[in-house]
C-alpha cells in the first residue's frame, strides 16, 4: 500500500494579529540567541511570499499591509538594526501602495523586494511557455527593474525570485538558452538592483511534482545529481568578472557586448540571446580596441550547445532515466568551463578580434596584460 505525504500551507491571515506578532518576536529572538545579533544584521527579513496571488494568500492587500506592520514591529523590537522589507509580491506588484502605507503609518521599511519572470503577463491563460516567450519582449526584465527602482526611490531594491521562465518543467532551463538569458539579464539589471536571486539553486525541489529524470527542465542551476547546468556555468563566468565596466555604444538585435576591467586583465563578454521562435543564427562579431596595456596572453571561455553543456552530453548518451557514478563523472566533466587559447591581431595599441557566437551562446574573452 502506497502512502503519500501531502503538505498544505496555511495561507490565511492571522485570526489574532497580536498573537502573530508575539510569534514573530519569539522566533526572531530565538535566532538572535542562537546566531547572535551581528549575524542577524546581515539577514533580510521579508514578510510572506507573493501575497498578491491567491495561491499564497487568501487575504486582501490591506490584510497583508497589516501583517507586514505587525511583523516589522516585532522584528525591530528584537533589534532596531534588523532589515525588514517587502512587499515580496509577484509581477512587481503593490510597490507604490506599499510604500505609501508605510509612510502614512510610520512603519519601518528598509528595502523593496519583489519577483518577476519574463513570461509574466504574456500570452493567454493556458498558453505554454514557448507561446508566452514568443509574445514576450527582449530585455523585458530590465524594463521591470528600471521601473521598480524608480518607484522605490532611495530604498534599495532586491528581486528575491526570478528565473528564465515560471514553468517548473521547462526544457529551456537545462539548455544554453538559460545561460545566455541569465547573463544578459544580470548584466542589464546590475545597475538598478542590490540583489537578484535566481529561482532555484537545485532541482531537488518539492513545490511541484518531483521528477527523477536527470534533466527534466527543473528550475535548478544544478540537476538532481548535482551536475551543473549551463545556467550554473553562467553564474561562474559572472562571478569571475571584474568590477569596472566600460560603456559600449551601438546595438544589435541579438548580440550584447560588455567590456570589463579586472586588475591585470581586460574581459570582453558577449551573448547571443534570442527568444524562442525568433530567427536563430550564428553571428560574426568583429571588435577593435585601443589599449594602453600590452596583451601577454589571451583565452576564451564559452557556454553554448557544445561547450559547458551537460544537458546535451546527456542527450548524446541516449537520455538515460538514471545515471551511474561513471556517467555522473562524465557529465560533470562535460559541464566544465574550459579556457581555450584565443588569437588576436595587434598593431601598436590597436587590438582586433573576430569571433563567432552561436545562437544562445556566451563567450568571455580575456586579455591578460602587464
C-alpha positions in Angstrom: 0.0 0.0 0.0 1.5 3.4 -1.1 1.4 6.3 1.3 1.8 10.0 0.3 2.7 13.0 2.4 0.6 15.9 1.4 1.8 19.3 2.6 -0.7 22.2 2.6 0.5 25.6 3.8 -1.8 27.9 5.8 -2.2 30.9 3.6 -4.9 32.7 5.6 -4.5 35.9 7.6 -4.0 35.5 11.3 -7.1 35.4 13.4 -5.2 37.3 16.1 -2.6 39.8 15.0 -1.3 40.4 18.5 -0.5 36.6 18.8 1.1 36.6 15.4 3.3 39.5 16.5 4.3 37.5 19.6 5.1 34.5 17.4 7.4 36.5 15.1 9.1 38.2 18.1 9.8 34.9 19.8 11.1 33.3 16.6 13.5 36.1 15.7 14.6 36.4 19.4 15.4 32.7 19.3 17.5 33.3 16.2 19.3 36.2 17.8 20.2 34.0 20.8 21.3 31.1 18.6 23.3 33.0 15.9 24.0 36.4 17.5 22.8 39.9 16.7 25.8 40.5 14.4 24.7 37.6 12.1 21.1 38.6 12.1 22.0 42.2 10.9 23.2 40.5 7.7 19.8 38.9 7.1 17.0 40.4 5.1 13.5 39.7 6.5 10.6 39.5 4.1 7.1 39.1 5.3 5.2 36.4 3.4 5.5 35.3 -0.2 3.7 36.7 -3.1 0.6 38.0 -1.2 -0.9 39.3 -4.4 -1.5 35.8 -5.6 -4.5 33.8 -4.2 -2.3 30.7 -4.4 -0.3 32.0 -1.4 -2.5 34.5 0.4 -6.3 34.5 0.8 -6.4 37.9 2.4 -6.6 41.3 0.8 -3.9 43.9 0.1 -4.9 45.6 3.4 -4.6 42.4 5.3 -1.0 41.9 4.0 -0.1 45.5 4.9 -1.4 44.9 8.4 0.6 41.6 8.6 3.7 43.5 7.5 3.2 46.3 10.0 2.8 43.8 12.9 5.7 41.7 11.8 8.1 44.6 11.2 7.4 46.0 14.6 8.1 42.6 16.2 11.4 42.2 14.3 12.6 45.7 15.1 11.7 45.0 18.8 14.3 42.2 18.8 16.9 44.7 17.4 16.3 48.0 15.7 19.0 47.4 13.1 17.5 44.3 11.6 16.5 44.8 8.0 12.8 44.3 7.1 11.2 44.8 3.7 8.6 43.9 1.1 6.1 43.6 -0.4 7.7 40.4 -1.8 5.0 40.3 -4.5 4.8 38.5 -7.8 5.0 40.6 -11.0 6.4 43.8 -9.5 3.0 44.5 -7.8 1.9 46.7 -5.0 5.1 48.7 -4.7 3.7 52.2 -4.6 0.7 51.5 -2.4 3.0 49.5 0.0 5.5 52.4 0.3 2.6 54.9 0.8 1.1 52.7 3.5 4.5 52.5 5.3 5.0 56.3 5.1 1.4 57.1 6.2 1.5 54.7 9.2 5.2 55.3 10.1 6.1 51.6 9.5 9.8 50.9 9.2 10.8 49.8 5.7 14.5 49.1 4.8 14.2 47.7 1.3 11.9 46.9 -1.6 11.6 43.3 -2.7 9.5 41.7 -5.4 9.6 38.9 -8.0 9.3 38.6 -11.8 9.6 36.3 -14.8 9.9 37.0 -18.5 6.7 35.1 -19.1 4.6 37.4 -16.8 1.6 38.9 -18.5 2.4 37.5 -21.9 0.1 35.2 -23.8 -3.3 34.0 -22.7 -4.3 31.6 -19.9 -3.4 28.1 -20.9 -0.6 29.1 -23.3 2.5 27.0 -23.0 5.9 28.6 -22.2 7.1 28.8 -25.8 3.9 30.7 -26.8 4.5 33.1 -23.9 8.1 33.7 -24.9 7.0 34.3 -28.5 4.9 37.2 -27.2 7.5 38.4 -24.7 9.9 41.2 -25.4 13.7 41.4 -25.4 15.1 43.0 -22.2 11.6 43.0 -20.6 13.2 42.2 -17.2 15.4 45.3 -17.4 12.4 47.3 -18.1 10.8 46.0 -15.0 13.8 46.6 -12.7 14.2 50.2 -14.0 10.6 50.9 -13.3 10.8 49.3 -9.8 13.9 51.2 -9.0 12.2 54.5 -9.9 9.2 53.6 -7.7 11.5 52.6 -4.8 13.3 56.0 -4.8 16.2 55.8 -2.4 15.3 52.4 -1.0 17.5 49.5 -2.2 15.8 47.0 -4.5 16.0 43.2 -4.2 14.5 40.8 -6.6 14.2 37.7 -4.4 12.8 35.4 -7.0 13.3 35.3 -10.8 14.1 32.8 -13.5 14.2 32.4 -17.2 10.5 31.2 -17.0 7.9 30.4 -14.4 7.4 26.9 -15.7 8.8 24.2 -13.3 9.2 21.8 -16.2 10.7 24.0 -18.9 13.3 22.2 -21.0 15.0 25.6 -21.7 16.0 25.7 -18.0 18.5 23.0 -18.8 19.9 24.4 -22.1 22.4 27.0 -23.1 19.3 29.3 -23.7 19.1 29.8 -19.9 22.8 30.6 -19.6 22.6 33.3 -22.2 19.4 34.8 -20.8 20.8 34.8 -17.3 24.0 36.5 -18.3 22.2 39.2 -20.4 19.6 39.8 -17.7 22.0 40.2 -14.8 24.4 42.5 -16.7 21.4 44.7 -17.6 20.0 44.7 -14.1 23.1 45.2 -12.0 22.9 49.0 -12.2 19.5 49.0 -10.6 19.3 46.3 -8.0 21.2 45.3 -4.9 20.3 41.7 -5.1 18.9 39.4 -7.8 18.1 35.9 -6.5 17.6 33.2 -9.1 15.0 30.5 -8.5 16.4 27.9 -7.7 19.8 26.5 -6.8 18.9 22.8 -7.3 16.4 20.6 -9.0 15.9 18.9 -5.6 12.8 20.9 -5.1 9.4 19.7 -3.7 6.9 22.5 -4.5 5.8 20.6 -7.6 5.9 17.0 -8.8 9.5 15.7 -8.1 10.9 14.2 -11.3 13.7 11.5 -11.1 14.8 12.2 -14.7 18.3 13.6 -14.7 17.4 16.6 -16.9 13.7 17.4 -16.8 13.6 21.2 -17.2 13.6 21.9 -13.4 14.3 25.4 -12.0 17.7 24.4 -10.6 21.2 25.6 -11.6 22.2 22.0 -10.6 20.3 18.9 -11.5 19.2 16.2 -9.0 22.7 14.6 -9.3 24.4 17.9 -8.5 25.6 18.2 -12.1 26.0 21.9 -13.1 23.7 23.0 -16.0 24.8 25.7 -18.4 22.9 28.2 -16.2 25.3 27.4 -13.3 28.3 28.0 -15.5 26.8 31.4 -16.5 27.0 32.4 -12.8 30.5 31.1 -12.6 31.5 33.3 -15.5 29.7 36.3 -14.0 31.4 35.7 -10.6 34.9 35.9 -12.3 34.3 39.2 -14.0 36.0 42.4 -12.9 34.1 45.4 -11.4 34.8 48.2 -13.9 32.6 48.2 -16.9 33.3 50.3 -19.9 30.4 51.7 -22.0 29.8 50.0 -25.4 27.9 52.0 -28.0 25.7 50.6 -30.7 23.2 47.8 -30.7 22.2 44.6 -32.4 19.1 42.5 -32.5 20.6 39.6 -30.5 24.3 40.4 -29.7 25.2 42.2 -26.5 28.8 43.1 -25.5 30.3 44.3 -22.3 34.0 45.2 -21.8 35.2 44.8 -18.2 38.5 45.7 -16.4 39.8 43.2 -13.8 43.1 44.1 -12.1 45.6 42.9 -14.7 43.2 41.8 -17.4 40.5 43.0 -19.8 37.4 40.9 -20.4 35.0 41.0 -23.3 31.7 39.3 -22.5 29.4 38.5 -25.4 26.0 36.9 -25.6 23.8 35.9 -28.5 20.5 35.7 -26.5 17.4 35.0 -28.7 13.8 34.5 -27.6 12.3 31.1 -28.7 10.5 31.2 -32.1 12.6 34.1 -33.2 15.2 33.6 -36.0 18.2 31.7 -34.6 21.6 32.1 -36.3 25.3 32.4 -35.5 26.6 35.9 -35.6 30.1 37.0 -36.6 31.5 39.7 -34.4 34.4 42.0 -35.1 35.8 44.2 -32.3 38.6 46.8 -32.3 40.1 48.0 -29.1 42.5 50.8 -28.3 44.6 49.5 -25.3 47.4 51.1 -23.3 48.4 47.8 -21.8 50.3 45.1 -23.6 48.5 41.8 -24.0 50.7 38.9 -22.9 48.1 36.1 -23.1 44.5 35.7 -24.3 41.9 32.9 -23.9 38.2 32.4 -24.4 35.6 30.6 -22.2 32.3 29.5 -23.9 28.9 28.3 -23.0 26.7 27.1 -25.8 25.3 23.9 -27.4 28.7 22.2 -27.4 30.6 24.0 -24.6 29.9 23.6 -20.8 26.7 21.8 -21.6 26.0 18.6 -19.6 22.4 18.5 -20.9 23.4 18.0 -24.5 26.0 15.4 -23.4 23.3 13.5 -21.5 21.1 13.6 -24.7 24.0 12.2 -26.7 24.2 9.4 -24.1 20.7 8.4 -25.1 19.0 10.4 -22.3 19.2 7.6 -19.7 16.5 7.8 -17.0 19.1 7.3 -14.2 22.8 7.8 -14.1 25.7 5.5 -12.9 28.5 7.1 -10.9 30.7 6.9 -14.1 28.1 8.7 -16.1 27.9 11.4 -13.5 31.6 12.0 -13.7 31.5 12.2 -17.5 28.6 14.7 -17.4 30.3 16.8 -14.7 33.4 17.0 -17.0 31.3 18.0 -20.0 29.8 20.8 -18.0 33.1 22.4 -17.2 34.2 25.8 -18.4 37.3 25.4 -20.5 39.9 28.2 -21.1 40.8 27.8 -24.8 43.7 29.8 -26.4 42.3 32.8 -28.4 44.1 34.5 -31.3 44.2 38.3 -31.6 45.7 40.8 -34.1 47.6 43.7 -32.6 49.3 46.7 -34.2 50.7 49.2 -31.8 47.9 50.0 -29.3 45.2 48.6 -31.5 43.9 45.1 -30.8 41.3 43.5 -33.1 39.4 40.2 -32.7 37.0 38.1 -34.7 34.7 35.6 -33.1 31.5 33.6 -34.0 28.8 33.4 -31.4 26.2 30.7 -32.0 22.5 31.1 -31.0 22.1 31.1 -27.2 25.9 31.3 -26.9 28.1 33.1 -24.5 31.8 33.9 -24.9 34.1 35.6 -22.5 37.4 36.6 -24.0 40.2 37.5 -21.5 43.3 39.5 -22.3 45.9 39.2 -19.6 48.0 42.3 -19.6 51.1 43.9 -17.9 
